Amino acid sequence: MGRTRHEPIRTCAGCRGQAPKAALVRLVRGPDGRFALDPTGRAPGRGAYLHPDAACVEAARRRRALERSLRAGPGEGVWERLGALLSGAEARGTSAPEPERGHPG
């Protein structure tokens, strides 16, 4: 008899809904203070999860959820690139956003 594999559950910083880790996008503030998307979910640093949905990104921005979760405010460029990526820019062949230094709280 095979055992079923445990799938970690994470909370979306935007809507506060819970979902399997694989269904969410992780944004990480690395040890060097740069913000980046973490497609592997294993990058070092503080991380926050979002549904790949523009409404969740906007809710997180409005509630300043990433600032609290990551203990630093992502710059305006991070929000713009995150919104563009999640609205389908990546599917059209554009590259992933470059890391950016955060702005303190």
N, C-alpha and C positions, 0 to 999 in steps of 0.2 A: 504494500500500500504506500502510495506516495504522499508526502507531506506537502501541504500548500505553503507557498512561500509568503512570508509576512511582507506586506507592502506598507512603508511608512506613510503616515498621514501628516500633512502640514496645513497651516492656516494661512489663507490669503490675507495680505496686509491691507488690501483694498476693501473687500466685501466682508471679511472676517469669516468666510465660509471655509469649511474643511474639505480637502480633496487629497487624493493620492499624490505623493511627491512628484511622480512622473507627469502629472497633469498640470503642474505649475511651473512658472519660470522663476529662477532664483537670481536675484541681484545681490552682489557681494561687494563689501568694502574690504579690500585686502589690507594686509598689515602695513603696506606703504601708503594707505589712505586713498587709493584710487578705486573708483567704482567701475564695475563691469558686470555684464551678464555672465552667468555661470551655467553653461549648458550641461556640464557633467554633474553639477550639484555637489562637487567635492572640493572646490577651491578653498584655500585657507582664508579666514577672515569672518567677519560678521555677515550673515545673510538674511534676506527677507524674501518671501515668496509672494508671487502674484499670479492670478489667473491670466492666461494669454488673451485678455479682453480689454479693450480700450476703456470700458466703463470701470473696471477694477483699477486700472492705472489712474484714472481721473479721481476716483474715490480716495485712493491712497494719497494722491497729491493734495486733495482738498483737506483731508484729515491729518496731513503731515505724518502719516504712518511710517514712511521709510526713514524720516528723520529720527523718529523714536527707535525704530527697530535697529537701524544701523548706527545710531548714536552720532550722526553727522548728517548734514543736509546735502543731498546730491545736487550738483549744479544744474542750472537751467538746461544745459546741453544734454545731460543724462535723461531728463524727463522727455525732451523732444525726441531723442533717438529711441528711447524705450517705447514711446507712443507710436513712432513710425514703424518700428520693428514689429510690434504687436498688431498693428493694423494691416500687416501684410507686405511691408517693404521687403522683408527677407525672402518671401516667396517669389518676388519679382527679380531676385538676383543681386540685391545690394548686400554689401558686407555688413558684418556685425559691428556694433558701435565700439569705438576705441575707448579704453579706460580713461577716466577723467578724475582729477583730484576733487575731493569733496570740499564743501564750504562748511565750516563749523556751525552747528545748530542754528 
